[in-house]
């Protein structure tokens, strides 16, 4: 326990309770005396050789009389050795009566950045609504100069009390961080804020990120971020996580997602093959988007209409982005491609996707039925010509690949022979080892289980199991197909 570090300095009253071992059973005077001795040892640069966990700090903080911690916070506000342990006790013990003292420490111009950081972390637990509003004003006005302080203050302020414009202003006051999402702002949002926010706050956060990003082409922004590391780059690293968390909290699959999520999804799609998003992020977001069919169609349409994404329609079938259509989507794709009450450009996009899936991903009767259904839609004559050309291209590509394989066979024969020769040599080696093991077991059998030499107990325990002599003499070669070679 924390009190045990000051036991030799404690008075006779504390020493008389040594047998109890539980500070919660001490009297109030004994607790004050012991804690005062502990503070004095900290002031003399005492460093305990262990770390107390959260439960121990909570028990100590709740055992102290009211007002004692607040008084020590005011008294030792300039002592770097004492102030940090006191703030830890206030934070883990949730001592609300110390809110004024901690807030005064945060506002004191003479407080070091490290202690201001710890004070903000403590205020996230014990601050009053008025103090949180004051911290929000400091955030928006740019009084906090480092990302560490901004991140801790961001956790102390409720996002529901801030507007999109205010959050955008906070983001614009930040500084460049790592593009891999390991900076203080990115860590604070990803691991501290996202698990605690609801859908409304998450949508506000996503909208603020989009407003804070510069009005540049995303490809140009990512290229500039690799060269200059602008201050907005860290927002790109957390945008996939924010989008994923928002979609996870959208319980109703038929709910109409707001436009801000569509814009965020389009930006995340453009981040593919960059340092700001990896394949795992895309797999998670894609799986979550598939749970919302209406939103998935809107994202696919936005990707296909985007001028910044090359070969967008092809990526929707063969790519690894946020949306990837398969043969399971062919039914509704044909229906959308044949609708006459939608825009012609949108209709043509659904037709291209359905045509490619029917030609390249299905076969037989299902392919014929799908292509026939597409041919009966709007502009039937043009579609039939287009489908015939696409099928001819498909046949030609298959023939070309077969020709490549046919031409590669003579070139691959020497390689296959070398592999076969190596396999034969391996088979001979395994057979020789098998014969050696058989002869060894035969020798053991003739000597009554012993080779005639001194055999230790360990060797007897490791003895190879005996086999039948006739089996050993007439053993066939082992079948290497059953061997597992790593």
N, C-alpha and C positions, 0 to 999 in steps of 0.2 A: 504493500500500500504506500501511498504518497507520504503519509505521516511517519512511516518507519525511517525515512531518511533523516529526520531531525530528532530521533529518539534520544541519543546521548545528550542533546542540548535541552531536552524538555525538563520541566519541573517535576517535583516529587509527586504532584497529583497525577501527571500523565504516566510516570513510571509505575505508580501503584496499579494502573489498569493494564499493564503489559500482558497479563495473563489472559485478558479478554480477547485481544487481537482484533477487535471490531471497533473502529472509530465511532460508529453510530451509537455505541453504548457509552461513549464518554460524555461527561458533563460539558456545558457550554463554555465554561471557563477553561477547561482542559483543551477543548478544540481550538479556542482562540490562542491560547498559549502555544500549542503545538504548531499551529499554522503561522504564527508570528515568528517562531524559530525557523520554520521552513523558509519564509520570506527573507529572513536575515541571512541564511546560508546561501540563497540564490543571489542576494546582493553581493556577497563575498565571492562570487563566481563559482559557486558549487555546481557541479555537473553530475546528476544522477547517472548511474551506469545501467539504467533500465528505462523503458518507456511504458507509461501507464496507458491502459486501453480506455476506450470511451466509457465503459460502465464504471470503472474506478473513478475517473474524473467526475462523472455525474454524481456518484455517491458523496464524494468529498464536497462538491459545490453545494449540494443540497443539505449537507450537514453543517455548513457554516452559517452563522447568524446573519440576518438580513442587514444589508448596508456595509458589511465588512469588506466584501470584494470591491464595491464601488469606492469606498474610502481608499483602499490600497491602489486602485487604478488611478485615482487622482494624485495620490502621494508619489507613486513611482512612474508617472507618465514619461519621465525622461530617462528611466533606467532600462536599457536594452536587455539586461539579464533577467529582470523581473516581469516586465510587461507582457511578454509572449506567453509564459505559463499562466498568468492571470487571465488573459484573453481566452486561452484554451478552456479554462475552468468555466468561464462565463458562457462560452459557446456550447460545450457539451452538457453543462448543467442547465442551460436555458434560463439563466438568471435574468429575468426581465427587468429587475430593479436597477441593473447596471447599464441600461440602454443609454441614459444621458451621459454617463462617464465615457462609455465607448464612443458615442457620437462626438463628444468633445475631443477625444483623442484623434478621431478621424479628421475633424475640421481644424485641428491645431496646425498652423504652418510649420512649426518646428518638428513635427512628427516625421520620422524617416519613411521613405517609400515602402520599406519592408513592413514596418509596424502599421502603416496606413492600410496595407494590403490585408494584414491579419485583422485589423479593426473592421474593414469592410466585410470580411468573411464572417466575423462575429455578428455584425449588424444584420446580415442575411437571416439570422436566427432570432435576434432579440429586438430589432428596430421597431419603433412605433410607426403608425401610418404617416404621421407628419415627417418623421425622419426619412422614411422611404421616399416621400415626395421631394424632400430636399436633395436626396441622392439622385433622384431622377433629373432634377434641374441641373445638378452638376454634370450629369452624363450628357444632356442635350447641349449645354453651353460649352462643353469641351474643357472643363476644368481638370479633368483627369487625363494625364499626359501619357500614360503607358497602357499597353494592351492588357497587362496583368490587372491593373486597377479597374480598367473599363469592364473586363470580364467579371471580376468579383462584384462590382457595382451593378452590373447587369443581372446577376443572380439575386441581388438584394431587392430589386425593383420588380413589381408585377407588370408583365407585358400588357395586361388588361387596362392598366392605367396610362399607357402610352399609345399615341396614335402612330400611324404608319409614317407620317412625316417626321415625328420625333425619333423613332427607331432608325429611320434612314439617316438623320443627322448624327446619331450616335455612331453608326457604321462609318460615316464619312470622317469621323475623328480618329479612326483606328490607324494603325501603322502596318507596314508589310509583315507578313508571316510566311511560314513554310508552305509551299504549294501542296505538301502531302497531308495537311490538316493537323499538324502537331503543335501549332502555336497556342497561346493562352486563350485567345478569343474563340478559335475553332474548338478547342477542348471544352471550354465552358459551355458552349452552345450544344455540342454534340452529346456530351456525357452528363451535364448537369441540368440544362434547361429542357431539352427535347423530351426526356422521359416524364416530365412533370406538366407539360402544356396540353391544353385541350385543342380541339379542332379550330376554334375561333382564333386562339392565340397563334397557332401554327400557321394559319393562313395569313395572319398579319405579319408574322415573321418572314414568310416566303415573299410576300408583297414588298416588304422593306428591302430584302436582299435584291430583288429585281430592280427596285427604284435606285438603290445605291450603286448598282453596276453601271459603268459608263455606257453610253449609247454607241457602242461599237459592234461590228460584226464579231461574233463569239470566236471565230477562228482567228481573227486579228487580235482579239484580246488575249487568247491563250498564247499566241505567238509572242506578243509583247510581254506577257507575264514570264515567259521563259527567259527573256533577255533582261528585263528591268525589275521584275518583281514589284508590280504596283500594289498599293495598299488594298485594292479591291480583290486581289487574287485569292485570298483565303476564303472569301465568300463562295467562290466556285467549288471549293473542296467540301463545303458543308451543304451545298444545295441538294445533291442526291439524297443525303440523309434526311433533310427536312422534308423533301417530297415523299420519301418512303414512309416516314412517320405520319405524315398527314393522311396518306392513303390508307394506312393501317387503321386509323381512327375513324374513317368513313365507313360506318357499319352498314348503311343501306347501299346495297350494290346498285340500285336503280337511282340513287341520288344524283342530281345534276351538279357536277363539280364546277366550282367557280372558274372564271377565265384565268385567274392568276395561276392556278395549278396547271392549266394547259400551257401557259407561257413558260412556266418553270420546267415542265416536261420537255418542251421543245429545246430549251437551252441545255438541259441535261443530255438530250440526244446529240446535240452538237459537241458535247464534251467527250464523246466517244473517241477512243484512241489518243487521249491526252493524259497528263499526269494527275488530273483532278478527278478522275473516275476510273475505276478498274472493272474487270469483268464481273467480279462478285457483286459490286454495287448494281450493275445493270441486270444481273440475274434476279436480285431481290426486288428491284423496282418493277421489272417486267412481270414477275410472278404476282405482284400486288396489283398491277394494272389489269392483268387478265381477270381479276375478280370483279372488275367494274366494266362491263361490256360497253356501255354507252361512252364512258370516258376513253376507253381504248380506241373506239372508232374515231373519236374527235382527235386524239393524239395522232393516229395514223394519217388522218386527213391533213392535219397541220404539217406533219413531216413530209408528206407527198407534195404539198403546195409550197414548201419552203424553198427559196432560191439559194440558200446557203448550203444545202445538203445535196451533193451530187449523187445521181442514180438512186434517188429516194425510193421510187417504186420497187426497184430491185432489192434495196436494203430491207424493205418490209416483208420480203419473202425469204431471202437468203442471208440477211444480216444478223447481227447479234445485239441489236439495239433494244429500245424500250418496247417495240411492237414487232412481232414476227408471226405472220399468218401461215397457217398450214392447211392441209387437206380438210381438217375438221371445220374450218371456216368457209368452205366452198359454198355451202348452201345459202347462207345469208349474203355472201358476196355476189352470187348470181342474182339474188333478189334485188340488191341495191343497184347492180349494174343495169337491170332492166326496168328500173323505176323511171317514170316519165315526169314525176312531180318534183324532181330535184335539179340542181344546176347541172348543165352539160359537162362542165369540167370535173365536178365531183363524180358524175356518172361514168366518165371515161376513166377516172382513176380506179374505181371499183372494177370496171371491166378489165383493165390491164392486169390487175392483181389476180382476178378470177381466171383469166385466160392463161396466165403463166402457171398457176397452181394446177389447172386442169391438164396442161400440156406436159409439165415436168414432174408433177408429184403423184398423179394418179394414172391408172392405165385401164385398158379393157373397156367394159361396158360403161363404167362410171365416167371415164373420160369422154366417150362418145355422147353420153347423155348431157354432160356439163357443157361441152362445146356446142351441142345442138340447141341447148337452152340459151346460151349466149348469142347464138346466131339469130334467134327469133326476136331479140330485143330491138331497141331503136337503131337505125342505120344498119339494118340487117345485111345488106349487100356488102357494105364496107367491112363489117365485122367478119363475114365469111371469107373475104379475100385476105384479111389480116390473119385469121386463124389458119388458113391454108398456107400462108407464107411462114407463119411461126412453126407449124408442124413440119414443113419442108426443112426449115433450119434445124429443127430438132433431129430429124432423120439424118441430115448431113453431118451434124456434130457426132452422132452415134457412129456413123460410118468412119469418120475421121479418127475417133478414139480407137476403134477396132483396128484400123490400119496402123496406128502407132504401136499398138500391142503386138501386131503381127511382125512389124519391123524390129521390135525389141527382142523377139525371141532368139534369133541367132546371136545377138550381143550378150544375152543373159546366159547362154549355154555354158561358157567357161566358168562363170561365177557359180552356177548351179553344180558343175562338176567339182569345183574346189570345195564347196560346202558338203557335197556328198562324200568326197575323200576324207575330209575332216571328221565327218560323222562315222565313217568306217574305222578311222584310227581311234576314235573315242570308244567305239564298240569293242575293238581289240583290247584296249587298255582295261575296260571294265571286265572283259572276260578273263584277262590275266589276273586281275585282282580277285575275281571270284574263285579261280583255280587255286590261288595262294591261300585264300581263306579255307578252301576245302582241304588242302594238304595239311594245313596247320591243325584243323580239327581232327584229321585222321591221325596225326602224330599224338595228339592229346588222348585220343581213344586208345591207341596201342599202349601208352604208358599209364593207363589206368587213371586218366584225368590229369596227369602231370607230365611235363616235358622231361623229367629226369633231373632237372636242375633245381636249385633252391627256389621255391616259389613263396612269395610273401602272402600274407592274408589279403592285402589289397589286390595283388595280382589274381588271386583266386576269385575275389569278388568281381573282377573285370574280365573273367575268362569268357572267351567266345563260345556261344552255345554249340554243342556237338551236333553233328549231322550224321546221317547214315553213310557208311563207307561206300556202299554201292551207288548211292545218290551222288556222292562226291566224285566217284570215278567216271560215271557216265552222265555228268551234268551237262545240260544243254546250255547254249549261249543265252544269256538273259535278253529279254525283249526290251530294247531301249526305248520303245515307244511309251512304256509305263514309267520311265525315269523322268523326274522333274529337274531339269538343269537350270539353275538360276544364274 
